[in-house]
């Protein structure tokens, strides 16, 4: 049984490499909402503030909100990349994160080498690595370009490669950022089927997106973030209203 | 608010800011990093290959440039120090190659986390992998220079005895120190961006203060004893002495062990305390 539990979860980004002194003056003068000085007198951005939620097996959750609301930060925290400064986080289940498609992509290596590298990043066995190479190669449809350095790919080809590598997973908990919606129409129709399978096979989906159509189609629950806080949490219909009313 | 109810058997991420359990996380990171050594090696290979992408000789340039350096420095300094080439060149070859490894590891250690920013912030990967990548990359570079030592030894017909086997623990010490330094410097330099240039200039001074091109015998005995205070010297000596000086003194080995322990302890302490902050620093 997969689940995600967060209690009082907070993430703060320290701002080190900028003029903290002048910032402090501004802090004293005005009252910015998310910048503040912490105990050690450093300037920090409160990226996530006191989040409380539970996601149970079978839930499909959409994270919605404006740019900078903390959606991607929350995804990264769930993936175990950022350690919270306060609160408790528990994630149970194998995590598959599709946060940045091109992370770890070596532009000078060939498609095939990148696939092998990705398998190593995931700590896959040799057999799984082989299987991955075949599957990704087939889906991305790169053909002879599989043995050409990625820097010589067209942008469409590298998107296909990244997408195929990122989606060649069968996680219990799928963390997905909205990048996968970028792509040409022809590719998207092909990708759609694969994404739908991935989403329906996962026990939990957490998706950060701006696209309300996707939210309605895939998700059962929406969490609206604003300024690093949860401002609304509930069934999609409740947050977005009945379908006809929007747009 | 009710407590977590489900069995924790499959918990993959568990974090409680009130009880961060840093020690266990650090140990897990190091262990998992070593488990994924094949990833670190693959990345190190790619680094090296990308560095020489499109060049005809590729990494052989490393061998060639070290060879030319050895030849020219060898002739000049053997004349300056009035030592025969047969006595000087093997010393220089081994010293210079070891120094290159030390210098490169320390320099690259400073950027090993910041240059992997794209990975650190996107994937939950053990940080130890980045340190291993840095060390393995430099081990591969060093491997390209090994033939030069062989050539010089054959040229002057220097056949070391059984004590040459002591080079194995010597290399092990260097490896341990490299990993520890990579972790420590990688973290410190990610947090304080001024450290890397400082390390660079310290290394430059260290190159001249350490017996790399000059032999310690050129110093008067009281000064020679001071060399034990130089960690670069003792670590270097644990590799150099077995090969050409028949062993190396117990003082050198003890000092090398001591510095290694300090280095590891410092690095581990930092890693335990600040590991969770690295993703915010890079």
Interface residues (C-beta under 8 A of the other chain):
Chain A: X1 X2 X3 X5 X7 X10 X13 X14 X16 X17 X52 X76 X78 X79 X80 X81 X82 X83 X84 X85 X86 X87 X88 X89 X90 X91 X92 X93 X94 X95 X97 X99 X100 X103 X104 X106 X108 X109 X113 X116 X117 X120 X121 X123 X172
Chain B: X1 X4 X6 X7 X8 X9 X10 X11 X12 X13 X14 X15 X16 X17 X18 X20 X35 X36 X38 X39 X42 X43 X46 X49 X50 X53 X118 X119 X120 X121 X122 X123 X124 X125 X191 X193 X276 X277 X279 X280 X281
